[in-house]
């Protein structure tokens, strides 16, 4: 959905919060502050909501970018969301890690594979996480 010129700031915020909830698989509260506003009102209401790519497509791109940058703490959040939302399963996530070994380096891909194992184990213990 694109930003409607008649959409109020409150409507845009709600649209962004709905998309953020859809992307992460849990309900997020509205939080004050400029950083959160830009994240919800722009990144989720506008960017994650654009047509042309599915959430799964965007998540795959994001996992590649995060792995290339060595941002495994953020990749862990994305892996958990992908599993929760049934966008990717463990086998697919491990295949992504192996594939990325060849493009972003073996250590980064191997670390991502370890993060996949950690998140899968945690979700098997407590499926609500």
Protein Blocks (a to p, Z undefined) as FASTA:
>chain_A
ZZdfkbcfklmmmmmmmmmmmmnopacdddedjklmmmmmmmmmmmmmpghiafklmmmm
mmmmmmmnopaklmmmmmmmmmmnomacfklmmmmmmmmmmmnojklmmmmmmmmmmmmm
mmmmmmmZZ
